[in-house]
């Protein structure tokens, strides 16, 4: 899912990653709407009960992605 091996290993070790194509329609589109993911790409950290813990909008560098994950884990 992640083009960079280090990012993929970090996120796979600490999170359950789900990729959603919000332009696909149907239930997928409703999920994007529920979480107000109306800018693409959006990286959302969602609590198991469904609330958004943190979100990062737009393109980011590899260090920024890892930092975002580390920030949420703290």
One Martini backbone bead per residue (centre of mass of N, CA, C, O) as a GRO file, in nm:
protein
   74
    1UNK     BB    1   0.056   0.064  -0.019
    2UNK     BB    2   0.344   0.166   0.025
    3UNK     BB    3   0.610   0.281  -0.163
    4UNK     BB    4   0.764   0.287   0.106
    5UNK     BB    5   0.911   0.066   0.310
    6UNK     BB    6   0.939   0.227   0.581
    7UNK     BB    7   0.650   0.323   0.598
    8UNK     BB    8   0.512   0.049   0.583
    9UNK     BB    9   0.643  -0.076   0.834
   10UNK     BB   10   0.547   0.129   1.039
   11UNK     BB   11   0.238   0.113   0.987
   12UNK     BB   12   0.210  -0.202   1.009
   13UNK     BB   13   0.316  -0.208   1.315
   14UNK     BB   14   0.089   0.034   1.432
   15UNK     BB   15  -0.138  -0.019   1.209
   16UNK     BB   16  -0.446  -0.008   1.030
   17UNK     BB   17  -0.463  -0.013   0.691
   18UNK     BB   18  -0.671   0.194   0.466
   19UNK     BB   19  -0.786   0.204   0.135
   20UNK     BB   20  -0.969   0.479  -0.018
   21UNK     BB   21  -1.184   0.535  -0.297
   22UNK     BB   22  -1.392   0.810  -0.301
   23UNK     BB   23  -1.462   0.788  -0.627
   24UNK     BB   24  -1.623   0.503  -0.641
   25UNK     BB   25  -1.860   0.485  -0.444
   26UNK     BB   26  -2.096   0.433  -0.230
   27UNK     BB   27  -1.975   0.321   0.064
   28UNK     BB   28  -1.709   0.466   0.022
   29UNK     BB   29  -1.825   0.752  -0.002
   30UNK     BB   30  -1.960   0.755   0.279
   31UNK     BB   31  -1.698   0.732   0.440
   32UNK     BB   32  -1.574   0.996   0.342
   33UNK     BB   33  -1.805   1.172   0.444
   34UNK     BB   34  -1.803   1.097   0.745
   35UNK     BB   35  -1.477   1.198   0.756
   36UNK     BB   36  -1.432   1.449   0.573
   37UNK     BB   37  -1.293   1.342   0.290
   38UNK     BB   38  -1.252   1.617   0.052
   39UNK     BB   39  -0.941   1.570   0.035
   40UNK     BB   40  -0.677   1.485  -0.195
   41UNK     BB   41  -0.510   1.346   0.010
   42UNK     BB   42  -0.599   1.150   0.306
   43UNK     BB   43  -0.497   1.117   0.653
   44UNK     BB   44  -0.643   0.893   0.884
   45UNK     BB   45  -0.699   0.871   1.236
   46UNK     BB   46  -0.882   0.599   1.377
   47UNK     BB   47  -1.073   0.499   1.607
   48UNK     BB   48  -1.231   0.205   1.681
   49UNK     BB   49  -1.507   0.385   1.735
   50UNK     BB   50  -1.470   0.627   1.484
   51UNK     BB   51  -1.291   0.851   1.562
   52UNK     BB   52  -1.102   1.123   1.489
   53UNK     BB   53  -0.777   1.194   1.585
   54UNK     BB   54  -0.634   1.251   1.297
   55UNK     BB   55  -0.522   1.475   1.026
   56UNK     BB   56  -0.380   1.460   0.683
   57UNK     BB   57  -0.338   1.685   0.421
   58UNK     BB   58  -0.208   1.579   0.149
   59UNK     BB   59   0.102   1.591   0.054
   60UNK     BB   60   0.392   1.398   0.168
   61UNK     BB   61   0.662   1.319   0.308
   62UNK     BB   62   0.816   1.068   0.454
   63UNK     BB   63   0.886   1.207   0.726
   64UNK     BB   64   0.597   1.320   0.770
   65UNK     BB   65   0.451   1.050   0.794
   66UNK     BB   66   0.607   0.937   1.032
   67UNK     BB   67   0.551   1.172   1.222
   68UNK     BB   68   0.247   1.140   1.228
   69UNK     BB   69   0.250   0.857   1.359
   70UNK     BB   70   0.411   0.933   1.611
   71UNK     BB   71   0.217   1.148   1.719
   72UNK     BB   72  -0.030   0.958   1.760
   73UNK     BB   73   0.114   0.750   1.958
   74UNK     BB   74   0.157   0.968   2.203
   0.00000   0.00000   0.00000
